[in-house]
């Protein structure tokens, strides 16, 4: 059972169903309900305030959360006690993503490079920090959540930082992280059976528009993954493996992603996540020969033997953004969605519904994720672009330059 909505539930459910699993979705948000129905049963929060009775009734083996918010739900403890495996760390192990300053402390403990960072409880404190440290900062919420009062604001100058500090919501304080540039990349691994098993190195295109311009969007506009069980770029070796003592101590079990910036020839952690991700997750599951088995063995904390599909070395994900995105306060009308010809790669619908006439309509800011896999990177990129151009919605757009910058990892 997936806890989520939209393209995440559609893609993860389909990849696992294609591998022999019986997939269903517990709908955790108030949009993106249509596409999960294409892959299995769906259950709304309104009808089922807790998923736990469903999990017991249907003898669910594995629960896959879309975000870490499930751990704040009133039924979280009951879910952990239910006997179902959760494809996520639990308890104190979740702090590595949930609490930004805890991740900083962990990196200090294990001598992992991390940007200079500060926590402030209000604007006055934040402005004093900037005065003593006159440099650009990335502004984040101290606690990570899809519903955080502050979503990442990337400031490249002191003046930008000062201006934004006058605007942000200090309800939970603010986390100020030294801006280290744009040479960003990520690496995703599974921690299971006492081992750290590298899966892919990835890149997310987080800026809203071509040329990495505009604001950092709420979710990426594109992404690349490279099969990387041997940690070709050293991200796991430098930034994940040193955490082994804490991983054992916290009983960490599940996915672990590090996102880092390369500066002065060295990787610096900017954050850890405990999910395979909305962008990379669907590509990872398609790359694996036996994704359902790997997920099942991971939640049981068993040793893993990863096997990849030989010809699927690279993946490219493109997002078709809807009217008004990334400025989500702008709401557009529901608009007709047209397709021209058959797709020959994965297309996962997000804020899409079926109209009264039976045709698809776009209902929000993110319409679809188009994902292609291939032996070579340029082939995956070309196939993704060929397919996204088959979808038309008035006012929609997609980035046309994914892969033309930020790759290979560590470059801008």
N, C-alpha and C positions, 0 to 999 in steps of 0.2 A: 504494500500500500504506500502510495506517494502522498506526502503532505505538501500540497502546492496547487498551482493553477497554471494555465496557459502553456506556453511552449516548453517549459521545464517538465511539467507533468506529461504533456503529449510526447515529448522526445524520449524521456527516461522510460516511461511506460511502454512505448513502442519498441525500443531497443531491447528491453527485458522480455517483453511478450514474444518478440521474434526469436529470442533465445530459449523459449519454452516456459517462461513464467506466466502466472495468472495475475495481471496487473489491475489495480483499482486506484482511485484517487479520493482522498479526503480534501475537499476544497477549502483552503485556508484564507482566501481573500475574496473580495466581492466583485472580481472581474475574471476574465479568462476561463469561464466555465465550459465553453463549448468544446474546445479541442480535446480535453481529457476524455470526453464521452466517446471519442473516436477509437479509443484503445481499451476501454473497460468500464466497469461500473464507477459512478461518481456519487459522492455523498456530501451534502452541503452542511455547513456549520449551523444554519438555521434549523434544519431538521434533526441534526445530530450534534448537540453542543460539545460532546466529547467523542473522539474516534475510538476510544478504548473498548466500549461494548462491541463495536463492529469488528475490531481486531480480534477479540475473543471469539465472537460468533463465527467469523469466517476463517478462524485459525490462521491468521496472517503470520508468515514466517519472518518477514523483513519489512521494516518501515524506513522510508527514505525521505527525510525532510528537505524542503527547498531552502529554508533559512534556519537560523539558530533560534528564532522566536518561539519555537515549540516548547523550549525549556522554560519559558515564562508562563506557559498556559496552566490553568488550574488543574488540568489532568496530567501534567508532565510526570509527576511521581508515580501515578497509577500506570502510565505507559511503560515506564522503566521496569515496574514490577510485573508487567503483564506476561513476560516471557518472550515477547516478540523481539527479534534482533533489531537494533537501531543503527542505521548506516551513518553514524556520527558518534564522536566521543560524547561522554556524558559527565555530569558532575563538575569537579574542579578542572578537568581536562578542557572544558569549554572556555575557560578564561583566556586561553591564548588568542582566541578571536574576539570574544565578548569585551574584554577590558584592554584597551589600547596600552595603558601604562603597565599592565602586567606583562604584555609582550616585550615592552622595552626592558623591564626588570629581568625577564628571562634571558634576553640577549646579553645584558650586562653580566649576568651570572655565568654565562657560558662563553663569554668573550666573542660574541657574534656582532659584527658591525651593525649599528642602528643609528639613524639620524638623531642629532641633538633634539630633545623633545621636552615639552613642559605641559603641565596641567594647570588651568586657571578656573576659578569658580564663577568669575564675572568679568565684565568688560574692563573694569579698572585694573584688575590683576593682569588680564591679558595685555593691556596696553603698556603696563609697567615692564612686562617680560619683553615686549617688542622694543621698548626704549633701551633696555639693557643689552638686548641682542638684536641690533638693527640689521636684519636679514629677512629674506622672504620665507614664509612658512606655509605649509599645507595645513589647512584648518579642518579638523575632524571632530566628531562627537567623541567624548571619552568612552562611551559605551556603544558598541556596534549593534545596529538593528536596522531593518528596513524602515522602521517608523521613527528613527532618530530625529531629534529636532534640527540637527545639522547633518547635511550630506556633504561629502568631501568637496572642499573648495581649494583649488590649486592656485596659489599666488606665486608669481614669478618675480615680483618686486616688493620692496618694503612698502611702497605707497599702496599697492594692491592689498597687502596684508592689513595695513592700517584702516583702509576704507571698509574692508569686509568685517573687521572686528567691531565696527559700529552697527553692523546689520544683523549679525547672527543671533540665534536664540540660545540664551545661556541657561536654559532650564536644567540641563545636566552638566553644565560647565563647558569647557572647551579644551581640546587636545591640540597643541601646536607642535607640528613636526617639521624640522628643518627641510627646506626644499633642496633636493640634490640633483635636479635636472630631469631629463626625459628618457634616459637610457634604461627603460624598465623592461622586466621580463618576469615570468613566473615558472614555477615547477610544481607538479602535483604528484603525490605519492600516496600509497596506502600503508598504514601502520597496522600490522597484524602478525600474530604468532611470534612476537619478539623481533620481527624484522621490519625494515623500512624498504618498501618496494616502489621504486620510481616508475612512473607511468609516462608522463609527457612533460616537455617544456612548452610553455605557452606564452602568447602575447595577446593582450586585449587592447583594442582601439577605443579608448574611453572618451576621447573628445568627440563632440557632436558632428563636426564637419570636416570635409577634406582638408588635408594639410595639417591635421591635428590642431584645428582652430575651433573657436567657440568655447563653451563651458564643458567641464567634465560631466557627462550625462549620468543619469541615475543608474543605467546599465550600459554595458559596452555596445558600440555600433558595429563591431566586428571582432573577429578573433582568429588566431592561427594556433595550431598545435603541431608539434613534432614528436613522433614516437621516440622515447628517450629513456629506456630502461637502464641504460648505462651512464646516465647523467653527464652527457656530452659537454655541457656548459658549466658544470661544477656547482650549480645552485643547491642541489641536495647535499653534496659533500660539505659545502661551506656553511649552509644555513639551516639544514634540517638534522643531519647526523650528529652535530654537537649537542643537540637536545636530548639524546638518548637517555641520560639519567633521569631527566624530568618526565619523559614519555613513560618510562617504567614506573616512576614514583606516582604519577597521576593516573596510571592504568589507562593511558591513551590508547584508543582502538578505533580506527576508521580513517577517512581521508584527511590529508594534511596538505595544504597548499601554501607556498611561500611566494610573495610578490616582493621584488627587490629592484633596486636601482644600482647600476654600475657607475662608480665614480672613482677616478684615480686608479683604474684597473682592478678595483675591488667591489664585490657585491655588498650592498647594505640592505638589510631587511626594511621594508616599509610596512608590511603587515603579514599576518598569518590568517588563513581561513581553514575551517574544518568541514568543507564541502567540496565536491568535485566541480561544482559551479554550473551556472545556467549556460554559459557560453561553451566551456570545455567539456562538461559532463557528457552531453550527447555524442561528442566526437570520440571521447575515450571509450564509451561502451561499444560503439561501432568498431573501434580498432581492435578490441579484445575478441579472441575467438570464443570465449566462454564467459560473457559478462555476468550472466545470472549466477553461475557457480562462484565467480570471484566475489561478487557482492555478498552472497550467502556465506562463504568461508570467512570473509572479512568480519561480518557481524558476529561470527562465532569465535573470532580471534584465533583463527587457525593459520597455519603456515600456508603461504601462497606460492603457486607456480604459474607465473604469468605467461600466457601464450597470445601472441598478436597475429592478426591476419596479415600475411606476408606482404600484400600489395598496398596496404593502407598505412603508409608511413607519415602522411601529412593530412591535415584537415584545415578547411577555411570555413568560417561562419560569418554570414552577413545578416544584418538586421534591416528589415524594411520598417522605417519609422513613420508614424502617422502624423496627421495634421497637428501642428503646434509643438511637437517634440523638438528639443528637450525641455521646453518651457512648459512644464506640466500644469501650470495654472491656466493655460490657454486650452479650452475645450472645443473641439470641432464637432461637426454633425456626424451622425452615422452615415457612412458612404459606401457605395457599391464597390465590391472587390471583383476584379475581372482577371482571368488567367488566359494566357495564349499558349495552347499546346500542352503536352505532357511534361512533367518534371522528370529528370533522370538523376536526381539526388534527393536528399531529405529536405522536406519543407515542413516546419513546425509552426502551427498557427498560435498566435498569442491573444491579442485583444480582437477577436473575430467571433462572429455569431452567424447563425443561419436565419435569414429573414423570413417573413411570412410567405414569400413566394418561393422559398426553397434555395435561393441564391445566398452566397456568402456576403456579409457586410463587415466593414472595419468599424470597430466600436471604441477605439482608444488610441493611445500614443505609440504603442509598439505592436505592429501588425503581424510580423512573421520573422522567423529565423530560418535562413536557407543555409544548409550545411553540406559541403562536398568533401569527400576523402579521395586520395589518389596516391600513387607511388611517389610522385614528385610534387613539390610545393606549387610550382607554376601551374600544374595541371589541376590541382585542387582549387586554386584561386579562379582559374578560367571557368571551370565548371560551375562554381558558385555564382559567378557573375552572369553566366549564360542563363541560369535558372531564375535568378532574382529579377531579371529583365522581363520575365514572362508574367509578372504580377503587376497589376495597375490599380492604384487607388488615388483619387484626386488629393493633391496636397501632400502626398507621401514622398519620401526620399530615402536614399541609402548612400553611404560613402562609396566612392568609386576608386579609392586609392589604398585599399587594404593590402598590405604586403610591400608597398612602395617605400615605407619607412619603418623604423623600430624593429626591423628584422635584418640580419640575424640578431639574437638576443644580445643586449649590451650596446646596441648602436641606436642612433637617433635618426 
